[in-house]
Amino acid sequence: MKNYLSVYKKFFETSLAEASSFRTSFFLIMVMDLTFYFVTLTSVSFIYDHVTTIGPWDKNQLLFFISFMLTMDHIHMVIVSENFWEMSVKIRTGTLDFDLLRPLPSLFSVFFRYVRTSSLFITPVVWGMLGYFGNKAGLVWQDWVLVPPLLILGFILFILIEFCMSTAMFWIVEGYGINFMRMQFQQLARWPNFVYAYIPRKFLTIFIPVLLAGSGPVHFIFDRAKYELLGSMVVAIIFVSIILKFLWNLGLNKYDSPSS
C-alpha cells in the first residue's frame, strides 16, 4: 500500500502541475461543476412544487439521495473521470505501452493516472451540501457514521462497472461512444430505484447493478431493515471484479500496440 500511495502522490503532483498551468480552464471546470450541482438540485426541488412525495420519500429524503449521489460523483470526477477519456487515446496512439510497462498492476496505471485536481477545490461545497440535506432529512449521528463507508462502497461498485464497460475500447478503439454510454448509466444511477418500472429496475439491479450504488446505501440509512441491499452490493462487487479481471486480460491479449 505504501508503494501505491507514493506512486499516486506523483500522479497527483503531475496532474496538479498540468492543470494549474491552464488557469482559465482550471477555474471554468470548478464553475461547470458548481453549475451542474445547482441545476440538478433545483430540478428536483422544482418537481416537489407539484407533488408531495415520490415513491416512499418526501422532498428532503430525495434531496439527500441526490446530494449523496452528487458527492459520489464528485469523488468520481476527482479520482477516475479523466482516465476514461485518456484510455482510448492511449490505445490509438500506443502510449498505453508505458502504462503496461510500469511495475504496477495495469488497471491501477491506466485508471488512476490522472487526477482532476480542480474539482478538489469545491470539496467543502459538496460535503456541505450533503450535510445540509442530511440534517433536513433527519439523519442522526449513527446515520452519519455510516455515510463515508457507504459512499466508498457505492463508489467501488460503480467504477468497477465502468471499468468493465471501458474494456470495450480494446476492440472498437474509438472511446467516445463507450464514454457517452458510461455517462448515461451515471444519469440512471442518480435516481432512486423505485422511480423505474419493474423490468428496467430489475435489469439495472441484477444484470448491470448501477442502481445498487446509490439506492442500496441510502435505503439502508433510512431503514436498517434494508440490509439485504448492502449484501447485494458486496456480492455484486465480487462478481463484477471477476468479470473485470477476465475482460481486462482478454482486452490486453487483443491489444496490438500501434507503436510496435
C-alpha distance (Angstrom), angle and dihedral (degrees) to the residues before:
residue distance angle dihedral
M1 . . .
K2 3.81 . .
N3 3.80 89.2 .
Y4 3.81 92.1 50.5
L5 3.80 91.7 48.8
S6 3.80 93.0 49.5
V7 3.82 90.9 50.7
Y8 3.80 91.9 45.7
K9 3.80 89.2 51.2
K10 3.81 88.2 58.7
F11 3.81 90.4 47.0
F12 3.81 88.8 52.8
E13 3.79 94.5 47.5
T14 3.80 94.3 50.1
S15 3.82 91.3 45.5
L16 3.81 91.1 51.0
A17 3.80 92.3 48.0
E18 3.80 91.5 49.8
A19 3.81 95.3 45.1
S20 3.82 95.6 45.3
S21 3.80 91.5 53.4
F22 3.83 87.6 70.3
R23 3.80 100.5 52.6
T24 3.81 98.0 174.2
S25 3.79 92.1 52.8
F26 3.81 90.2 44.3
F27 3.81 90.6 55.9
L28 3.82 96.2 41.2
I29 3.80 91.9 54.2
M30 3.81 89.2 57.9
V31 3.82 90.5 48.7
M32 3.80 90.4 48.7
D33 3.82 92.3 51.5
L34 3.80 93.1 48.1
T35 3.80 91.5 47.8
F36 3.80 90.6 50.8
Y37 3.81 91.9 51.8
F38 3.80 92.3 47.1
V39 3.81 94.4 48.9
T40 3.82 92.4 46.5
L41 3.81 94.4 51.2
T42 3.79 95.6 42.6
S43 3.81 90.5 49.7
V44 3.81 90.3 57.2
S45 3.79 91.2 44.6
F46 3.81 89.5 51.7
I47 3.82 91.2 54.8
Y48 3.80 89.9 56.2
D49 3.79 89.8 56.5
H50 3.80 84.6 74.7
V51 3.83 103.4 33.9
T52 3.79 135.0 34.8
T53 3.80 99.6 -146.9
I54 3.79 138.4 13.7
G55 3.76 109.8 -151.6
P56 3.83 108.4 -42.3
W57 3.83 95.3 -25.9
D58 3.78 131.9 88.4
K59 3.80 125.0 -147.5
N60 3.81 97.1 -83.2
Q61 3.79 93.3 48.3
L62 3.79 93.4 50.6
L63 3.80 91.9 45.5
F64 3.80 88.7 52.8
F65 3.81 89.2 51.3
I66 3.82 90.7 50.0
S67 3.82 91.6 47.7
F68 3.83 89.3 47.9
M69 3.81 89.6 54.1
L70 3.81 92.3 44.5
T71 3.80 89.3 52.6
M72 3.80 89.3 51.4
D73 3.80 88.3 47.1
H74 3.81 89.5 52.2
I75 3.82 91.4 53.5
H76 3.79 87.9 47.2
M77 3.80 92.9 50.4
V78 3.80 92.5 50.4
I79 3.80 99.2 44.7
V80 3.80 111.2 30.1
S81 3.82 114.7 0.6
E82 3.81 97.5 93.0
N83 3.79 92.6 50.9
F84 3.80 95.3 63.3
W85 3.79 90.8 60.3
E86 3.79 92.6 44.9
M87 3.79 94.2 50.7
S88 3.80 96.6 72.1
V89 3.82 90.2 47.1
K90 3.79 89.8 52.5
I91 3.80 91.8 50.3
R92 3.83 93.1 48.8
T93 3.80 95.5 45.8
G94 3.79 99.0 36.6
T95 3.81 94.1 -120.2
L96 3.80 87.0 123.6
D97 3.82 83.3 82.1
F98 3.81 90.0 75.3
D99 3.81 91.4 55.5
L100 3.78 91.9 48.3
L101 3.81 92.0 49.9
R102 3.79 94.7 54.4
P103 3.83 114.5 104.3
L104 3.81 89.2 -115.3
P105 3.81 134.7 88.1
S106 3.80 106.2 -77.6
L107 3.82 93.3 -129.3
F108 3.80 89.9 60.2
S109 3.80 93.5 47.2
V110 3.80 94.3 47.4
F111 3.81 102.5 41.2
F112 3.81 102.0 33.7
R113 3.81 101.5 39.6
Y114 3.82 97.9 99.4
V115 3.80 125.1 51.0
R116 3.80 121.1 -164.1
T117 3.78 94.4 -136.3
S118 3.81 96.5 174.7
S119 3.82 90.5 67.5
L120 3.80 90.2 57.7
F121 3.80 90.5 72.2
I122 3.81 92.7 65.8
T123 3.83 93.7 50.9
P124 3.86 93.0 108.6
V125 3.82 89.4 54.8
V126 3.80 93.1 50.8
W127 3.80 95.9 47.1
G128 3.80 91.0 41.7
M129 3.80 88.2 55.1
L130 3.81 90.7 50.2
G131 3.81 91.5 49.0
Y132 3.79 93.4 47.3
F133 3.79 96.1 51.6
G134 3.80 91.6 39.6
N135 3.78 90.3 57.8
K136 3.80 90.4 46.0
A137 3.82 88.7 52.7
G138 3.82 90.5 53.0
L139 3.80 101.6 -108.6
V140 3.81 115.1 170.6
W141 3.79 127.8 -154.5
Q142 3.82 92.9 -89.3
D143 3.80 88.4 57.9
W144 3.80 92.5 48.8
V145 3.80 90.6 54.0
L146 3.80 88.0 60.1
V147 3.80 96.6 47.6
P148 3.87 100.8 79.5
P149 3.84 97.2 46.7
L150 3.81 91.2 43.6
L151 3.80 90.3 49.9
I152 3.79 89.5 52.8
L153 3.80 91.9 46.9
G154 3.81 92.4 51.4
F155 3.80 91.4 44.5
I156 3.81 92.3 52.5
L157 3.79 92.6 50.2
F158 3.77 93.7 48.6
I159 3.81 97.5 47.4
L160 3.82 90.9 47.7
I161 3.80 88.4 56.8
E162 3.81 89.5 48.2
F163 3.81 91.6 48.8
C164 3.82 89.2 53.9
M165 3.80 90.7 50.7
S166 3.80 91.7 48.4
T167 3.80 92.8 58.0
A168 3.82 86.1 75.3
M169 3.83 86.7 75.5
F170 3.80 89.0 75.4
W171 3.80 88.4 68.0
I172 3.81 104.2 32.8
V173 3.85 95.3 34.0
E174 3.83 93.3 -161.1
G175 3.80 106.6 88.7
Y176 3.81 104.4 -169.8
G177 3.79 94.6 92.1
I178 3.80 92.6 48.3
N179 3.78 92.2 47.1
F180 3.78 93.9 49.6
M181 3.81 90.2 48.0
R182 3.80 88.3 49.9
M183 3.81 89.5 52.7
Q184 3.80 90.5 51.2
F185 3.80 89.3 56.7
Q186 3.81 87.4 51.8
Q187 3.80 88.2 56.0
L188 3.81 91.0 50.7
A189 3.80 91.7 50.5
R190 3.80 92.2 53.1
W191 3.81 90.5 73.3
P192 3.82 124.8 67.3
N193 3.78 117.5 -103.3
F194 3.81 95.6 -112.6
V195 3.83 93.3 67.7
Y196 3.81 90.2 69.4
A197 3.79 127.1 79.9
Y198 3.80 118.6 -106.4
I199 3.82 100.1 -95.2
P200 3.84 98.8 45.1
R201 3.82 89.6 42.1
K202 3.80 91.5 54.9
F203 3.80 92.2 44.1
L204 3.82 92.6 50.5
T205 3.80 91.3 45.4
I206 3.80 101.7 44.0
F207 3.82 110.8 21.8
I208 3.82 100.2 29.8
P209 3.82 100.5 13.1
V210 3.81 98.8 -160.9
L211 3.81 92.5 130.5
L212 3.80 91.1 60.5
A213 3.81 91.1 63.2
G214 3.80 93.2 73.1
S215 3.79 108.1 8.9
G216 3.81 93.5 52.9
P217 3.83 97.0 56.8
V218 3.81 96.9 39.0
H219 3.79 94.8 46.3
F220 3.81 87.8 51.5
I221 3.82 92.0 49.4
F222 3.80 90.6 53.2
D223 3.81 95.6 39.8
R224 3.83 123.1 20.5
A225 3.81 88.7 -161.2
K226 3.82 87.9 74.6
Y227 3.80 92.0 74.0
E228 3.82 90.5 124.5
L229 3.82 87.8 74.0
L230 3.81 90.1 60.5
G231 3.79 90.1 48.9
S232 3.79 88.5 51.6
M233 3.81 89.4 51.9
V234 3.80 92.4 54.0
V235 3.80 91.4 48.0
A236 3.81 90.2 47.3
I237 3.82 92.0 50.7
I238 3.81 91.4 52.8
F239 3.79 93.0 45.1
V240 3.82 95.2 45.9
S241 3.84 90.2 46.7
I242 3.80 89.8 57.0
I243 3.80 91.4 48.6
L244 3.80 90.9 47.4
K245 3.79 92.7 52.3
F246 3.81 90.4 51.3
L247 3.82 95.0 46.0
W248 3.81 93.6 44.0
N249 3.81 93.6 52.2
L250 3.81 89.7 45.0
G251 3.80 90.0 50.9
L252 3.80 93.3 48.7
N253 3.80 89.6 51.9
K254 3.81 88.6 51.6
Y255 3.82 93.4 47.0
D256 3.78 113.7 105.7
S257 3.78 110.1 -175.2
P258 3.84 114.5 -128.0
S259 3.81 87.2 -150.5
S260 3.80 93.1 63.6
